[in-house]
Amino acid sequence: MELWTEYEGRTIDGAFPLTKLIRPEGRSAFFSTSDGVGGQTVIRLIESHFDDEEILVRWRGIQVLNHPNLVKLIQFGRVTLDETSLVYAVMEPVDANMGEIVAERRLTTQETTQIGTSLLTALEALHSNGFVHEHIEPANVLAVGESIKLRSDCIRETPEGQEGRDLKSRDVRDYSVVLLQALTQSKTLEEAKRYMPLAAPFDEIVPKGMSGEWGLEQIHTALRPDTVQVGARPVAKNPVVTKETGAGIVAQTVVEELPSYPTERVRVPVEEEPRGIEGRRLAIGVGAILLLAVVALFVHGRAKSGAVQANAVVPAVATEGSEAVPAPALETPVAEPGSVATAPAVAKPEASVPAVRTAATNSAGQWRVVAFTYNREAQAKEKAASVASKHPDLRPEVFTPNGRAPYLVTVGGTMNRDDAFALLKKGHAEGLPRDSYAQNYRR
């Protein structure tokens, strides 16, 4: 969506003022807001496309998990602004992200071990509860006080069958790449060859995780040899302690359980309760060196006094339910953090752009691939014309599900489900945003 700045100054649910637009991302945008207890944080708004309940169910799942290595959602719900239905999530404040740090330097083995352990437990919790992440990268690895947390507002339920298994494998591969980036500032083994071999246990975890040879269970065994897995819960391996008895000091084997969290798939909605935020310290507790790096980046890289740390919360990556920054051939203007987005000049749509279409009634095969979303019809037509001039084979057109905003730029026309997902895959290869999605608009 463009012109998200129109919402600046409005208040969500009477408690969360949209102080300033941080970053627009298609049908999604991030604003600075109050955390409800006098601090500043970020709120994400997503325009509903008949999937608002699906998004809220995912967020309820995160709330129920309440995992220490997943960013907490303070509050979330539905709201209507200017006749536009939106869902929103207020996130706990964060201090920095790993992407900022690895842009400056490589992390030590000790630092990478703590980051790897934190992300591993978060992924184990997600996968065992029926969720996948799909957006694991340094910008989504966040510092909250002394904890390392994975961004949680972009998760989704795991599809059934092979597709779900493939997405879990992709999470493992992306996790392994993050560890490689932490240690080498490189995304591929070829680029990182001058740092080879990696220190143990990453000399095995990284290449075998990236290749798909290892899953989370094998990585857990290598990274945390002192624990075993019971579902998603790590349990210490039979430590031996001494105990003084009447017969003298004897050895006793105990099994110590670490903090646990639900292991059954989360599906039941729960009431949303606003939660306060404990006092934060500007640090990542992965060692004194990392602490200094974070403080330096935090002080040096932030905008005006009083502004929210946009980079710590809004990484420049594709997220579920938002529009990613597309490849150069399909570039969409994106506001810089802390700046006010302005609407692009609206050119007359080319004659080849079809008229705006609305959802058909009781018609089968109404699946569409949505690439871009706009709040203004003219802007949607302009984008469709631009895409058509560069990728005529994608056959872009402007579509509206309800005869008014939002105006969606779709490609390929209407089709059945299998064709839609096949086209989605082809479109990604040709430069469509990573978070382009397929949806059935039959009414």
Secondary structure, 3 states (H helix, E strand, C coil): CCCHHHHCCCEECCCEECCEEEEEECCEEEEEEECCCCCEEEEEEEECCCCHHHHHHHHHHHHHHCCCCECCEEEEEEEEECCEEEEEEEECCCCEEHHHHHCCCCCCHHHHHHHHHHHHHHHHHHHHCCEECCCCCHHHEEEECCEEEECCCCCEECCCHHHHHHHHHHHHHHHHHHHHHHHHCCCCCCCCHHHCCCCCCHHHHHHHHHHCCCCHHHHHHHHCCCEEEECCEEEECCCEEEEEECCEEEEEECCCECCCCCCCCCCCCCCCCCCCCCCCCCCCCCCHHHHHHHHHHHHHCCCCCCCCCHHHHCCCCCCCCCCCCCCHHHCCCCCCCCCCCCCCCCCCCCCCCCCCEECCCCCCCCEEEEEEEECCHHHHHHHHHHHHHHCHHHCEEEEECCCCCCEEEEEEEEECHHHHHHHHHHHHHCCCCCCCEEEECCC
